[in-house]
């Protein structure tokens, strides 16, 4: 179960809570894949939002610098828009950063 608060461990042991892993494993593979895909989009969304805020830009300001609509950036930041490499490079350029990626 990894590191988790003692209260949560005890609740699981009593049967009051079901561990996420057990619930996730009970889903069909297709649903598991959709959940994992959504999680990847949300992770990227949070990173884009963090970078924009750190750069002290509003969505509208960043969108103008990228030459895209604010709504497009909003969909990215909400995890509803798949982000292409080109978009990541444009975001980086708009905030004066270099985009790098690596496989780990």
C-alpha positions as CSV (number, residue, x, y, z in Angstrom):
1,X,0.0,0.0,0.0
2,X,3.0,2.3,0.1
3,X,3.2,5.3,2.4
4,X,-0.2,6.5,3.6
5,X,-1.5,8.0,6.9
6,X,-2.2,5.4,9.6
7,X,-5.9,6.4,9.8
8,X,-6.4,5.6,6.1
9,X,-4.5,2.2,6.5
10,X,-6.8,1.3,9.4
11,X,-9.9,2.3,7.5
12,X,-8.8,0.0,4.6
13,X,-8.1,-2.8,7.0
14,X,-11.6,-2.4,8.6
15,X,-13.2,-2.4,5.1
16,X,-14.4,1.2,5.4
17,X,-12.3,2.3,2.4
18,X,-11.3,0.5,-0.8
19,X,-7.8,1.2,-2.1
20,X,-7.6,3.0,-5.4
21,X,-5.5,0.2,-6.9
22,X,-8.2,-2.3,-6.2
23,X,-11.0,-0.2,-7.8
24,X,-8.8,0.7,-10.8
25,X,-7.9,-3.0,-11.3
26,X,-11.7,-3.8,-11.4
27,X,-12.3,-1.6,-14.4
28,X,-12.1,-3.0,-17.9
29,X,-8.7,-2.4,-19.7
30,X,-10.3,0.2,-22.0
31,X,-11.5,2.3,-19.1
32,X,-8.2,2.0,-17.4
33,X,-6.5,3.3,-20.6
34,X,-8.9,6.3,-20.8
35,X,-8.2,7.1,-17.1
36,X,-4.4,7.0,-17.6
37,X,-4.7,9.1,-20.8
38,X,-6.7,11.7,-19.0
39,X,-4.2,11.7,-16.2
40,X,-1.4,12.4,-18.7
41,X,-3.4,15.3,-20.1
42,X,-4.0,16.7,-16.6
43,X,-0.3,16.5,-15.7
44,X,0.6,18.4,-18.8
45,X,-2.2,20.9,-18.1
46,X,-0.9,21.6,-14.6
47,X,2.6,22.1,-15.9
48,X,1.4,24.6,-18.6
49,X,-0.7,26.5,-16.0
50,X,2.3,26.6,-13.5
51,X,4.6,27.9,-16.2
52,X,2.1,30.6,-17.3
53,X,1.5,31.8,-13.7
54,X,5.2,31.8,-13.0
55,X,5.6,34.0,-16.0
56,X,2.9,36.3,-14.6
57,X,0.8,36.1,-17.7
58,X,-3.0,35.7,-18.0
59,X,-4.4,33.1,-20.4
60,X,-5.3,35.9,-22.8
61,X,-1.8,37.4,-22.7
62,X,-0.1,34.0,-23.3
63,X,-2.6,33.2,-26.1
64,X,-1.8,36.4,-27.9
65,X,1.9,35.7,-27.7
66,X,1.3,32.2,-29.1
67,X,-1.1,33.5,-31.8
68,X,-3.9,31.2,-30.6
69,X,-7.3,31.8,-29.1
70,X,-7.6,32.1,-25.3
71,X,-10.2,29.3,-25.4
72,X,-7.6,26.9,-26.9
73,X,-5.2,27.7,-24.1
74,X,-8.1,27.2,-21.6
75,X,-8.8,23.7,-23.0
76,X,-5.1,22.9,-22.6
77,X,-5.0,24.1,-19.0
78,X,-8.1,22.1,-18.2
79,X,-6.7,18.9,-19.6
80,X,-9.3,18.8,-22.4
81,X,-6.9,19.4,-25.3
82,X,-4.2,17.1,-26.5
83,X,-1.0,19.1,-26.7
84,X,1.2,18.7,-29.7
85,X,5.0,19.2,-29.7
86,X,4.5,22.3,-31.8
87,X,2.2,23.7,-29.1
88,X,4.7,23.0,-26.4
89,X,7.5,24.7,-28.4
90,X,5.2,27.7,-28.9
91,X,4.3,27.9,-25.2
92,X,8.0,27.8,-24.3
93,X,8.9,30.5,-26.9
94,X,6.1,32.7,-25.7
95,X,7.4,32.7,-22.1
96,X,11.1,32.9,-23.0
97,X,11.9,29.4,-22.2
98,X,13.4,26.5,-24.1
99,X,11.3,23.3,-24.4
100,X,13.2,20.1,-23.8
101,X,11.9,16.6,-23.5
102,X,13.5,13.3,-22.6
103,X,12.6,9.6,-22.1
104,X,13.3,8.2,-18.7
